[in-house]
Structure formats: structure tokens, C-alpha cells
Amino acid sequence: NEDLEKLRSDVKTKEGTIGDLQTEAGNMRKSHAAELDNINSELQASKQAHSEEVTTLNEDLEKLRSDVKTKEGTIGDLQTEAGNMRKSHAAELDNINSELQASKQAHSEEVTTLNEDLEKL
């Protein structure tokens, strides 16, 4: 009889311990689930921020590429203009040199004529 009471007491104690362990396990599951929810929320926020940053960087990259293409076009236009100016100035210089040579020749002939006229006097 005493043994039976002792066994019943042990069973009640173990049932209480099992109940406590089940409650603790349930609390741990809830805590773990809440922690997982927090981690998932942080992960989603991080993914969103990363996605936005990638989008911004891609937009900046496209703008820079566009700027480079525009500047390359401007450089090409300026190089063409500079080449045309060089050609134009070279042609102008050739014309001026030709006029100068013709003027020198005419002046030389005039001086020769004047000298001949002076000698005749």
C-alpha cells in the first residue's frame, strides 16, 4: 500500500515535470517562431534594400554610359571641326603665301623697272 502510494506520488511528480517540460517546449517553439519571423523580416528588408541599391546603381551606370557617349560624340565633332579648321587654315596660308610671292615678284619687277628708268635719266 505504501509502495502504491509512493508510485502514485512519483507518477504525479513525473506528470507535473512532463507538463512543465511540455509548457517550456511550447514556449520555446513560440519564441523560436517569433525569432524566425524577425529574421525573415530582416532578410526581406535587406533584400529590398539591396534590390533598390542595385536599381539605383544600374540607373547611375546607364546615366554615366549616356554621358560618356555624349562626350565621345562631342569629342568626335570637335576633332572633325579641328581637322576642317587645319585644312582651311592651310589652304588660307597657301593662298597668302602665293599672294606674297606674287606681290614680291611684282615689287621686284617694279623696282627693276624703276632702276632701269633711273639709269636712263
C-alpha positions as CSV (number, residue, x, y, z in Angstrom):
1,N,0.0,0.0,0.0
2,E,2.8,2.3,0.9
3,D,4.5,1.3,-2.3
4,L,1.4,2.0,-4.3
5,E,1.1,5.5,-2.8
6,K,4.8,6.1,-3.4
7,L,4.3,5.1,-7.0
8,R,1.3,7.3,-7.4
9,S,3.2,10.2,-5.9
10,D,6.1,9.5,-8.3
11,V,3.7,9.4,-11.2
12,K,2.1,12.7,-10.2
13,T,5.5,14.3,-9.8
14,K,6.6,13.0,-13.2
15,E,3.3,14.1,-14.8
16,G,4.0,17.6,-13.3
17,T,7.5,17.5,-14.7
18,I,6.2,16.4,-18.1
19,G,3.6,19.2,-18.0
20,D,6.3,21.7,-17.1
21,L,8.6,20.4,-19.9
22,Q,5.7,20.5,-22.4
23,T,4.9,24.1,-21.4
24,E,8.6,25.0,-21.7
25,A,8.8,23.3,-25.1
26,G,5.7,25.2,-26.3
27,N,7.2,28.5,-25.1
28,M,10.5,27.6,-26.8
29,R,8.6,26.9,-30.0
30,K,6.8,30.2,-29.8
31,S,10.0,32.1,-29.1
32,H,11.8,30.3,-31.9
33,A,8.9,31.1,-34.3
34,A,9.0,34.7,-33.3
35,E,12.7,34.8,-33.8
36,L,12.4,33.2,-37.2
37,D,9.7,35.8,-38.1
38,N,12.1,38.6,-37.1
39,I,15.0,37.1,-39.1
40,N,12.7,36.6,-42.1
41,S,11.5,40.2,-41.8
42,E,15.1,41.5,-41.6
43,L,16.1,39.3,-44.5
44,Q,13.2,40.7,-46.6
45,A,14.1,44.2,-45.7
46,S,17.7,43.6,-46.5
47,K,16.7,42.0,-49.9
48,Q,14.5,45.0,-50.6
49,A,17.3,47.5,-49.7
50,H,19.7,45.5,-51.8
51,S,17.3,45.5,-54.8
52,E,16.8,49.2,-54.5
53,E,20.5,49.8,-54.3
54,V,21.1,47.7,-57.4
55,T,18.4,49.6,-59.3
56,T,19.9,52.9,-58.3
57,L,23.4,51.8,-59.3
58,N,22.1,50.5,-62.6
59,E,20.4,53.8,-63.3
60,D,23.6,55.7,-62.4
61,L,25.6,53.4,-64.6
62,E,23.2,54.0,-67.6
63,K,23.4,57.7,-67.0
64,L,27.2,57.6,-66.9
65,R,27.2,55.5,-70.1
66,S,25.0,58.0,-71.8
67,D,27.2,60.9,-70.6
68,V,30.3,59.1,-72.0
69,K,28.6,58.5,-75.4
70,T,27.5,62.2,-75.5
71,K,31.1,63.3,-74.6
72,E,32.6,60.9,-77.2
73,G,30.2,62.4,-79.8
74,T,31.3,65.9,-78.8
75,I,34.9,64.9,-78.9
76,G,34.4,63.4,-82.4
77,D,32.7,66.6,-83.6
78,L,35.4,68.8,-82.2
79,Q,38.1,66.6,-83.8
80,T,36.3,66.9,-87.1
81,E,36.0,70.6,-86.7
82,A,39.6,71.0,-85.7
83,G,40.7,69.0,-88.8
84,N,38.5,71.1,-91.0
85,M,39.9,74.3,-89.5
86,R,43.5,73.0,-90.1
87,K,42.7,72.3,-93.7
88,S,41.0,75.6,-94.1
89,H,43.9,77.5,-92.5
90,A,46.5,75.5,-94.5
91,A,44.6,76.5,-97.7
92,E,44.4,80.1,-96.5
93,L,48.1,80.1,-95.7
94,D,48.9,78.7,-99.1
95,N,46.8,81.5,-100.7
96,I,48.5,84.1,-98.6
97,N,52.0,82.7,-99.5
98,S,51.0,82.7,-103.2
99,E,49.8,86.3,-102.9
100,L,53.0,87.2,-101.1
101,Q,55.2,85.6,-103.7
102,A,53.3,87.3,-106.5
103,S,53.5,90.6,-104.6
104,K,57.3,90.2,-104.1
105,Q,57.7,89.3,-107.8
106,A,55.6,92.3,-108.9
107,H,57.5,94.6,-106.4
108,S,60.8,93.2,-107.7
109,E,59.8,93.8,-111.3
110,E,58.7,97.3,-110.4
111,V,62.0,98.0,-108.6
112,T,63.8,96.7,-111.6
113,T,61.8,98.9,-114.0
114,L,62.3,101.9,-111.7
115,N,66.0,101.3,-111.6
116,E,66.2,101.0,-115.4
117,D,64.2,104.2,-115.7
118,L,66.6,105.9,-113.2
119,E,69.6,104.8,-115.2
120,K,68.1,106.3,-118.4
121,L,67.8,109.7,-116.7
